[in-house]
Amino acid sequence: MMKAAAIVQSPWSLNQKPSHYPYKSDLVDGGGFNLSTFKGSSIKIQTTIFPLQKQPHKLEVRASIGNTFGNLFRVTTFGESHGGGVGCIIDGCPPRLPLSESDMQVELDRRRPGQSRITTPRKESDTCKILSGVGQGSTLGTPIAVSVPNTDQRGNDYSEMALAYRPSHADATYDFKYGVRAVEGGGRSSARETIGRVAAGAVAKKLLKIQSATEVLAYVSRVHGVELPDDVVDHEKLTIEQIESNIVRCPDPVIAEEMIKAIDMVRLRGDSVGGVITCIARNVPRGLGSPVFDKLEAELAKGLMSLPATKGFEIGSGFSGSKMTGSEHNDEFYIDDSGNVRTRTNRSGGIQGGISNGETIVMRVAFKPTSTITTLQKTVTREGHETEFRARGRHDPCVVPRAVPMVEAMVALVLADQLLQHHAQCQLLRFDTNLPPANGEKGSENVTLEEAATRR
């Protein structure tokens, strides 16, 4: 007789004999079972099985920390407003993309503080330094680390904020969640955190431009009660030069002057106002977006609503579309002179069913008034006592002029991430279709993986 011993996991308690086991069995010392098999054979195997005591399940909690954005094109930002510096790590960027610090600096200069009288007077050059991931002028396919030092901190301006919460600011909720917070400048809740986003957005913009000629532009369309009419700006002809022609970043010079006056009015009395930024993305490849939970507009909403001070998001017709009938709202299809599938209107905002359709994507983001103001307000202390509070420090009387490059960055990050996901899922195997291309696209070439491999 050959004997073998095995230990297996079992739901039975020790010394409990299973009544349904098909083999002859006898309890042995230690709570195991002798199982005889191959009856009538010249070889008989006796296996002793020791059932394990059933163990309670271990509970495991996995929490998202909230500092990383994206799936394939991933960005992690770091740093606080008054710490040693801020920056980002970009992971998943394809190799061989031409990239230099100057590409990022152009965008960082657009968001830096102290650029005009309607922005915070804090003076920072926001000079970026690429620490890794780029060699000989091109990306290496490895993580790209970018650092920007803080040089003009004034921690004493925030001494009162260590004791009392600024109304509508993140001071109180950071305390509620973490039990500790960076008092000076608001720490991670400060818009200074967005430096990492803007730097990463510059990389995403360049990837989109080279790969698909996609262009992302944003502009201020409302400040407080001053609004730019929808029909004033031609989104197909809008240029970055028009947007950057004035300090409020409104492409219409007349409306821009009214917006600047509205900001100056509240700035001089220590108050603040909010506004709306409109963002467009032209030449977006059709097919971006992953239904059902990762629809393109859902990802855009998440990215944009993660920006500081955001309170609303619309795409296409937005909330006004709810007032229309289906016949009024539907975008009818047609074939243009070049054989492209187009829509006669764009109330869908360039996205249908959560997937880009090749038309211009049009979004609007609402920003609240800056919460840190020098007007006397009622609040409570960290110890729970009611008090009055007047903020000090340097703050934007209206965030929207400097938020324009932040909005562009988040949209570019979403589109770059979705572009990589689309290629990974939908562009590997044969794409055999007679569908005409969307506006500005080249028709998909019908090749197999084997044929593509021979061309490398």
N, C-alpha and C positions, 0 to 999 in steps of 0.2 A: 504494500500500500504506500502510495506517495501522499504526503501531507503538505498542505499549503496553508498559510495564514494570511488573512487580509483584514484590514480595518476600513470600514466604509462609514460614511455619514448616514444616519438614519433618523427618521422622525420619532422612533420609539424610545421610550424611557428605558433605562437600564432595568434588567430582569423582567421586561415585558415581552412575552413571546408572541410573535405575529401569528394570528390564526389563519391567515390567507396564504402563507408561504407554501409553495407547491412541493417542496422537498421534505423528506424525512429529516427531522431536526431534533436535537436534544440539547437542553441547556447545559452549559459547562461552567466551570468556575470562572468568575469574573464577569458573568452576564453575557457571554457569547453564545453562539449557536454552532453545533456541528452539523454540517450539511453533507449528506452522502449523495453522490451523483454517479452516473454511468453504471447503473445496476446491471449485472449480468456480463459485464465486460471484464477482461483480464486486468484492466487498469482501473483502479478505484481511487478517486481523489476525494480527500476529506478536507473541507475548508472550514476554518473556524472564523466566524465573523463576529466582531465585537461592535455592536451598535453604539454610536456616540450619543451622549446626553444632548438633547436638543438645546441649542444655545439661543438666547434672546437676540433679536436683530439689533445691530448697532445703528443708531440714528446719526446721520451725517448731514450737516447743513452746508450747502455750497452757496456762497454769496458773491454777486458781481460787485467789484470794488468801484466801478464807475469811472475809471481814469483812462480806459482804452476804448477806441471807437473803430468799427470796421470789422470785416471778416477775413478777407484776403489782403486788402490794402489796409493795414492796421496802424493806428496812431495812438501812442500813449503820451500824454502831456505831464509835465512835472513842474514843481516850484510854486512859491507863494509870492504875493505882491511885494513884500518887504524882506524876503529871504535873499540868499546870495545870488539867485538867478532863476530863470524859467527856461523852458525848452520842450523838446519832444523827442521821441524815438519812433521812427517810421519803419515798419516791418512789412515785407511783402512787395516792395517796389521792384518792378522788373529790372534786370541788369541792362547795362548799355544805354541807359537814358542820359543824354547830356545834361549835366547839372553842376551848378556852382553856387557859391554863397550869394553872388549878385542876383541870381534868380529869386532867392528868398528875400533879399534885402529890399527889392523894389516893393514887394507886398508889405513887408514889415514897416517900411517908411510911410505907407498909406494909413496904417493903424496906430502909429506911435503917438504918444501924448505930446502936448505942447506945440502942435502944428498951427494953431490959429486961436483967436480970442474966444471962439465958441467951444473949445475943448479944454480939458484939464490943463493947468499950467505946469504940471510935473514935467521936468526936462529929462528925457531919456533918449539916447541915440538908438537904442534897440539894435545894436550891431550883433549880427549872428555869426556863429562859428560852427562849421561842420566838423564834428569830431570823428566820425566813422562812416563807412558805407559808400564813400565816393573816392575814386582814384583816377588820376589822369583825366579829370573832367567828366567822368561818367559814373553812374551808379554801378555798384558791384553785385547787387542782388542780396546784399547783407544788410542788417539793420543800420539805418541812417540816424545818427545822434546829432541833434542840433542844440546849442546852448546860447542863451542870451543873458548877459549879466544885468543885475539891478544896480544902478549907480546913484540914484537920487531919492533915497529913502528918507522919510522924516517920521520916525516912529513916535516922537513926542506929540504929534498932531492927533494921536489916537488914544491918549491916556484916558479920556472920559469914556471911550467906547469899551474899555476893559471893565467898566462898572455898569454901564447902561446900554441897553439894546437900541440900535437905530431902527425906527419904525419902517416896516416893509423890507428891511435888509435881511440877509442870511445870518446875522449875528445870533439871533435867538435860536433858530432851527439847527444851526451847527452845534450850539451848546446842547440842545435837546437830544441830538443824535449821538454826538461824540463825547460830550462831557468836557470838552476842551476845544479851544479854537485859537487860530492865529489872529490876534487883535489888530495888529498893524496892517492897514490897507485891506482888511477883510480876508487875507490869506488866499485860499484857492477860490473863494467866491468872487474875488476881484476879476475884472475884465482883463487884467494883466495875464491871467492864465491863457487867454486866447492867442498869445504870441505863438505858442507851440502849434496851435491849429492853423494859424495863418502861414507859418513856415511850411508845414506839411501840405497845406492847400496849394502852395506855389508849386510843389512837386507834382501834385495831382493835376493841376492846371496844365503843366508842361506835358505830362503823359497824355492827357486828353487831346491836347492840340496836335501833338505829333501822330497819335494813333488814329484819330477820327476827325480832326479839325474842329473839335468841340470848343466853344468859347462860352465862358461864364461871366456875366456882367450884372452888377447890382447898382441901384441908385436910390436916393431918398425921394419918396413919392408923397410923404406927408410929414409935417412937423406941427404938432398940436392941432390948431384949426386950419392951417394952411395946407391945401391939398393940390397936387398936380393932377389935372384931368386925365382920364385914361387915354383919350385920343390925341394927346399932345406929343407923345413919344412914339416914334416908329421903331419897334423892337427889331426889325430886320436891318435897320441902318444905324442903330445906336452904336456909338464908339466910346472907348475909354477916355478919349480926349474931351468929349462932351461932359462926361461925368466929373472929371477932375478939373473942370474949368472954373470951379468956385469952391469955397471952403465948406459948403454944406453938402456938396456932391449931388445936386439936383441938375439934370441936363437942360432944364429950361432956365435961362438967366433971369427972367422977370420973376418967376415963382421962387427962384432961389433967393433973391433979395428979400422977399416977404418972409421966407423961412428964417433967414438970418436975423431979421428984425424981431421975430417972435422969440428966438432964442436969447437975443440980447436983452429983451424986456424982462424975462424971468431971471436971467443971470445977474443983472444988476440989483435985484431985490433978494438974492439968495435962494431962489426957487429953481425948479426944473420942469421940463416938459418931455413928453414922449413923441413917438412918431412911427412911421411905416417905411419899410424898405421893400422895394420891388426887385426881384432877381429873375433874370432870364438865362436860359442855357440853349444856345443855338447849335445846330448840326449834331444833335445827340443821336447816336445810332439807335435805330428802332430795336426793340427786343430786350432793353434793360429793365430789370425788375424781376422779382421772384415771388409770384403768388404762392400761397395766399397771405402768409404773415409778413413776408418781406417785400410787399409791393413797393414800387419805386416811390410813390408819394408818401407811403408810410415811413420809409427810410429817410426821405428828405425832411419830413416833419420831425422825426426824432432828432436828426442832426441839427436842424435849425432851432428847435425848441430847447436844445441843450445849451444854447448860448445864453450868457447872462442877460437878464432884464426882458427876455422874450415872453409875450403873453398871448400870442395868437398866430395862426398859420392858415393861409389859404392857397389853393392852387386852381388855376383856370378861373372859372366863374365864381368859385368859392361859395360863400354864404348867399350871394345874390342869385346863384343858380337855383336855390330852393324856391324862389318866387316865380320861376318859369314853368311852362309846360314842356312836355317832351319834344313836341314839334318845334318849340322855340329854342330849346337847348341843344338838341342833337347837332353834331358836326357831320354834315354830309360829305361822303367821299367822292372823289373824281380822279381822273387820270390827266396829268398836265401834259404839256407839249413834248416833254422829254420822256414820257412814259412812266413817270413816278406816281405812286399813290399819294394823294394829298387830301386834306380836308379843307372845305371852303371857309369854315370858321374854326376857331380854336378855343371854344369854351371848355373843352376838356383839359386845356393847359398842357398839351403835349403828352398826356398819359391817359391810357384807356385800359381798364381791367388790371391796373397796377403795372402796366408795361409801356415803355416809351413807344410812341407811334411815328417818330421821325419829325414831328412838328416842334416848334420852339416851346420849351417848357417855361411856364410863367408862374411865379410864386410871389406871395406877399407875406411879410413877417412884421408883426406888431411888437413894438418895444414900449415898455412902461416908462414914466418919468424916472429919472435917477433918484434913488431913495435917499442918498446922502445929501442933505441940504442944510444951509445955515439958518433957516427959519426955526424959531423955537417951537418944539413939539413935546407932547406928553408921551411918556414911555415908562418902563419899569427897569429896576436894577437887576443884576444877576442874583441878588439875594431875595428878590420878590417884593421890593418896595416901589411904590409909584413915585415918579419924579418928573422933572422937565429936562429937556436935553436940546442942546444946540451943537451941531456937528462942526468940527473944524477939518482941515485937510484940503486937498486939491482934487476936485471932482468935475466931471463933465456936466454942464447944465442940460445937455441933451446928448444921448449916447449914439443916435443914429448916424451922424456924419462919420464917426470912427468905426461904426459897426458894419459899414458897407464891405470892406475887405474881409471881415469875419464871416459875413453871410456868403460871400463868394467862395471862401475857403471851405465851408461846410458842404456847400452844394458840390463843389469839385471833388471833395473826399468821398461823398456818396456815389457820384457818377463813376469815379475811378474804381472804387470797390465793386460796384455793380458790373462795370465793364469786364473786370477780371473774372468775376463769377460767371458772367455770360459766356465768355470764351471757354472757361473750364467745363461748363455743362453742355453748351449747345454748339460749339464750333469744332469739336474733336472728330465727330463722325460725319459721314456723307450728309450733305444738306441738299436734297433733291427736291427742288420746288420750281414752279413756273411763276411764282408771285413776282410782280414787278418791284423794283427797289423803291425805297422811300426817298423823300426829298434829299438830294445831295449825296446819296449812297451809290456805291458801285454794286452791280449785281453780284450775288454770291457765286463764287466759282465752284463748280461741281467736281470735287476731287475726293479721293479716298485717303485714308491715313497712309496707306502704302505709297500712293503717288506723291503725297506731301513729303514723305520720308526720303524719297529718291531725289527731291529737289534741294535738300539741305546740303 
